[in-house]
Amino acid sequence: MRLILLLVFVITSGIASVHAQHTPLHITQTELFDFVDELANGQIISINSAVKPYSRQQVYRWLMTANGNKNLSQRQQKQIEFYLKEFNFSSSDSLNPYRTSNLNLIKKWSKNTAVQVDQLGVFYKDALFSFAMKPIWGIDYRTNDSGSVRHFWGGIEAHATVGKNWSFYASLRDNSITEILAYPSYFTQEEGGNYKIGEGGRPGGDYSEMRGGVVYSWTWGDVALAKDHIQVGDNYHGSNILSGRSPSYAMIKLHVNPVKWFDFNYHHGWLVSEDVDSNASYWSTAGTYKEVFRPKYLATNLFTFIPWKGINFSLGNSIVYTDLGGPHAAYLIPIMFFKSIDHTLNHNVENQNSQMFVNMSIRKIKNLHVYGSLYLDEFKKDRITNDTLHNFWSGKAGFKLSNWPFKNVAITTEFTRTSPMTYKHTVAGLTYASNKFGLGHYLVDNSQEIYLALQWKPLARLYLKLDYNYAVHGDEYAYNFYSGYDATSIPFLENKTWDQSQIGFNATYEMLNNVFVKLYFTQTNTQGYDLNGYTAAEYLNHFTSPFYHGKLNTFGFSFNMGF
């Protein structure tokens, strides 16, 4: 902890005090992030979309940059005006924008406070301090021939700023679901949770998600102590670097953007191994056995270079490590190549689990975003020319064409391919996972996916999407050295253990800021296959919730306020 405090002190010492608050949004705010992406594709704003989430203050600046631009369509301009109703509160140039509103329920009682109807919250703002508190509530109901699933959630979120540099935020959400759709082994992009099964005799499970952080910001960067989700890697259907699908974990984050041509992101995370350390576990005085998990940490950085406007090239590396007596100072140095450090710290013993990755985002042609990412888990150059051996890697490539040739329409194509054993490790405490949920692509290793989407936004706040994806997973092998096979020689997708084809339609309308109603339909065909001594049913149960087994038409409805 002393090292952590020293790091924060060194970074923040001597930095000029300016209006530079930084309050992260959440990665599930997909409609907002999609609109930011649309503005960037239209070359109206410039963004680094390789790392999410964005901050409230950054989104406000992007909206103000785009506001009134002559290249905006009528729908886009109305969308910006709608978002500014919320994000004007993040402006450092004005006091509480809601205090004089006719929708402020306490307009006559307080100069700086508002209880706002259309923003569904309590807001306070003066020259030094701002505070917002909003309710979180939602329901998702879906039904098919397998039955029905109901997901309820509720809680509260708040964010505040103090002075010119400090930001605070928190979000607490309790969830109850009648059938668990996102166990760690399931191939799904549903949110992962740490479930309490059968609470109060109810079917399914309950879980709680607490996020929040303290952020110090300045004109060209910010540093945070937070517990949150992070996504790394350009994508429209699941990142293959850091997906953000696991339960949130505690971290130190650093972001610097000192010049237009360079952007840097780093975080050091305290992962949850769920790997019991028998030496540290003990019997309590009450006679119960207290199991203790092995400590597990993640350090990762991403250097983004912007040689020309519209071209972002990023490269970075990460390491999952344990058994070093706690967080190691070497991995708290943001700019390091962690694999080289590992060779020093673990000389002649089992190494830790290190990774490298690159990401490319190109928006040089107006309305077109071309992108790709490569994740390398284990790489040796002599395997490239050997047809019987392979490196452990995951690659993603795609493009999105927005507002051309038709206004308000976007087309997305994305392809992902991951070789066998990628994301796996021989040591349970070093897997690329937290709470057993993989940090990388949701299909894990030895898999392939194609994703197609057609979006139409006929009106501001109305989002329609038709999409298709086909996903397939090959042979499933454990990564060890005593099972009689070479992990580097397993052929890619030689056989199938599981596949799924899906056609989906979504209609979403944002009634008020962060208040959504959604109707959706999916037609899925999810199958398992007899292979390697396991039955099709065993693979299907392992990779998919029973709610989606076989050929099914699923209808769904959801309503939510807040994130």
Secondary structure as UniProt FT lines:
FT   HELIX           2..12
FT   TURN            13..14
FT   TURN            27..28
FT   HELIX           30..41
FT   TURN            42..43
FT   TURN            49..50
FT   STRAND          51..52
FT   HELIX           56..66
FT   TURN            67..68
FT   TURN            70..71
FT   HELIX           74..87
FT   HELIX           88..90
FT   TURN            97..100
FT   TURN            102..103
FT   TURN            105..109
FT   STRAND          113..116
FT   TURN            117..120
FT   STRAND          121..125
FT   STRAND          129..144
FT   TURN            145..146
FT   STRAND          147..162
FT   TURN            163..165
FT   STRAND          166..177
FT   TURN            184..185
FT   STRAND          196..197
FT   HELIX           199..201
FT   STRAND          205..218
FT   TURN            219..220
FT   STRAND          221..228
FT   STRAND          231..232
FT   STRAND          249..259
FT   TURN            260..261
FT   STRAND          262..276
FT   TURN            278..280
FT   STRAND          282..283
FT   TURN            285..286
FT   STRAND          289..290
FT   STRAND          293..308
FT   TURN            309..310
FT   STRAND          311..321
FT   HELIX           329..332
FT   TURN            334..335
FT   HELIX           338..345
FT   TURN            346..348
FT   STRAND          353..362
FT   TURN            366..367
FT   STRAND          368..378
FT   HELIX           381..383
FT   TURN            384..385
FT   TURN            387..388
FT   STRAND          392..402
FT   TURN            407..408
FT   STRAND          409..418
FT   TURN            420..423
FT   HELIX           428..430
FT   STRAND          433..434
FT   TURN            435..436
FT   STRAND          437..438
FT   TURN            442..443
FT   STRAND          447..456
FT   TURN            460..461
FT   STRAND          462..473
FT   HELIX           487..489
FT   TURN            492..493
FT   STRAND          498..512
FT   TURN            513..514
FT   STRAND          515..528
FT   TURN            532..533
FT   HELIX           536..543
FT   HELIX           546..548
FT   STRAND          550..561
//
